[in-house]
C-alpha cells in the first residue's frame, strides 16, 4: 500500500454527523432491547474500537466491555477466508448476555466463528451489532441483530476501517475515487 493513496480523491459515504446520529439510534434500540439485563459488549479488534467506544456511550444500561482480536484480512482488501482468534476473552461469560460488536460484516466468516465460539462458553444470549453490513459479499448464512447501514460491495475506509493499517483515525467513512 502506498501512503500516496491518502492524496487520492475521496468519496465520503457517511459523514461524522451521520455516524453520530446512527450510533445514537443503535444505542437507543439496544438500551430498549436489553432493558432488564446487564450487557457484556465484546468488541472485535482492531476495526471496531472506534465504533464500540461511540456505541457504548449511547447505551443506557450497565455495560461491561471486553475485547477479542481476530484476523482474517492481513494487509489486503479481501478476507483470506481463515479466521484466527489472536486474543480470546479472559473472563467467564457463562450466564451473560453478550453483544458482539464489529465495524463491518462482509463475508460473515469472522462473526460466525466468534458467535459459535462464544456460544460454547454457555452465555445466556449472544447477539451481534455491526456498523456496516455488506450482504453481497456473504459467504456464510448470518444476519447481524443490529445494523447501522447496509452498503453495496465497495472498499471503504475510515472510522476504524483500515487499508493496510492506515486510515482508522479518519472520523468519517469514505471510498477512494479513481
Buried (B, 14 or more C-beta within 10 A) or exposed (E): EEEEBEEEEBEEBBEBEBBEEBBBEBBEBBBEBBEEBEBBBBBBBBBBBBBBEBBBEBBEBEBEBBBBEBBBBEEEEEBEEEBEBEEBBEEEBEEBBBBBBBBBBBBBBBBBBBBEBBEEBEBEBBBBBBBBBBBEBBEEEBEBBBBBBEBEEEEBBBBBBBBBEEBBEBEBBBBBEE
